[in-house]
Amino acid sequence: MRENAPSPNPQAIKAWARLMRVSRQLTEKAEEALKEAGLPPLSWYDVLHELAEAGEGGLRPFQLTERTLFAQYNVSRLLARLEIDGLVEKLKVADDGRGQTIRITGQGRDMRRRMWAVYGRSIAGLVGAKLPAEDLDVLARLLGRLRDPPAD
């Protein structure tokens, strides 16, 4: 660490700690709900969601890594598991001999819907039921300001 690096103020430290703690708690509760329903973990939903949003063209693995923020090796392992379960398919890229495009299958769309039924209820109960719509708008706006600007 540089010697002249600015120190965070107490408000920034408090906000950071609460953000990390609440994020972990909410994620754990959503994961518990999925597990209790006999469904796969949230990481599966994240990948299936991104592939469904991408449409029939699918996504390259590096695009999934960027969109989900999982480490590349985690995405590779997860894609292998999703493929074994028939939820995604890997397609060769015509102009790139080693390249692949990943596309969600019909089974993957069904799994995503089943997972969303539980995950959506979790979001509604854990967040939506605890804050009025105006506060949720403010929270979303504030968190959006912390995000890095999109790459050009």
N, C-alpha and C positions, 0 to 999 in steps of 0.2 A: 504494500500500500504506500502511495506517495505520502511524504511527510506533510505536505500542504493541502492534502485532499480535504474538502469540506466535511465536517461532521454533521450527521443528520440532527435536526432539531427534535425536541421531545415529542412534538405532535406527529412528525413523520415516523418516528420510532413506534409510537402508539398505534398509528394507522396501519403501518406495515405488520405489526404483530397481530392485530385484530384481523386484517385481511388474510394473512396466512392461516391463522387458527380457524376462522370461520370457513374459509375455502376448504380446508381439510375436513372439518366436521360435516359440512354439507355433502361433500363428495363421498365420505364414508357412509353417511346415512342413505344416500342414493344407491350406493353399491350394496348395502345391506338389503334394501328393498328388492333390487334385482336378484340377489342371491336367494332371498326368501321365496321369490316367485319361480325359482329354478331356472333363471336366465343367466346368460353370460355376463361378464364384467362390463363396466362402462366403456372401457377402451374399445371393445367390439362395437358398441353403438357409435362411438365417435368415427371410427373408420367406415362403418356401413353408411352412416349419415353423409359423410363427405363423398363417398362413391355414388350414393343415390342422387345427391345434388349435382354431381358432375354429368349425370345422364349416360346415354349409351356409349359415349366416347371414352368413359372411364378416366382414370388418372394414372400417371406414371408413379412409381414408388416414391421418387424424390418429392413429387407434388403432395403426396399424402403426408410425408414427413413434415413438410412446410405447413400444411393446413392443420395437422393435429398437434404439432409440437412434440411428438414422441421422438425419441432417439431412433436413428436409422436402423440399428440392429433390432430394436423392439418392433418396429414396423415390419421388418422382414420376417421375424418370428411369428408375429400376429397374422400376417398375410398367409403364411404357410398353414397356420391352424385354420383360418377362415376358409382356405381353399379345400383342405381336407374335409371340412364340414359342409362343403358345397355352397357356401355363402358368397364366395367371390370366384371369379375365373381370371386366369392370366392369359393374355393375348400377346402374341409376338408383334413387335412394331416393324412394319414393312421396311422402312429405310434405316433401321438400326438393328443389326443382327443379334446384339445382346440385350436390347431393350425390351421392356414389357409394359403393357398397359393393363391395369387392374380394373375389372368391371364387376359390379354387384350382380348377383343372379336373382332369379325369382325367389328362391329360398332365402337369400339374403334380405330381400325387400320384406318378406314375411317376418323374418326374425327382427328386423328393425322396427316393424309395426308393433310386434309383441313387446319388445323392449320399451318402445315409446309409451305404451299404455301405462307401464309401471314408472318409468323415468319421468314422464310428464306429470303424473300424480305426485311424485316426489317434489318436483319443482314447485308445483302449486301449493303443496302443504308446507314445504320448508322455507319458501321465499314469498310466494304470492299471498298466502294467508297471513303472513306476519307484517307486511308493509302495505300501506295504501298505494294505489296506482301512481299518485304524484311522487311519493318517495322512491318507488321503483324507477320512475323516469329519471329522477335526480341521480340515483345510484348508478344507473346505466350510463348516464352522461359523464359522471365523475370517473368511473372506471374506464370509459372510453378515452378520457384525457390522459390516462396513465399508459395507454397502449402506444407502442412505437408507431410512427406514421407508416402507412403501407409503402412497400418498396415500389419504385417506378419501373 
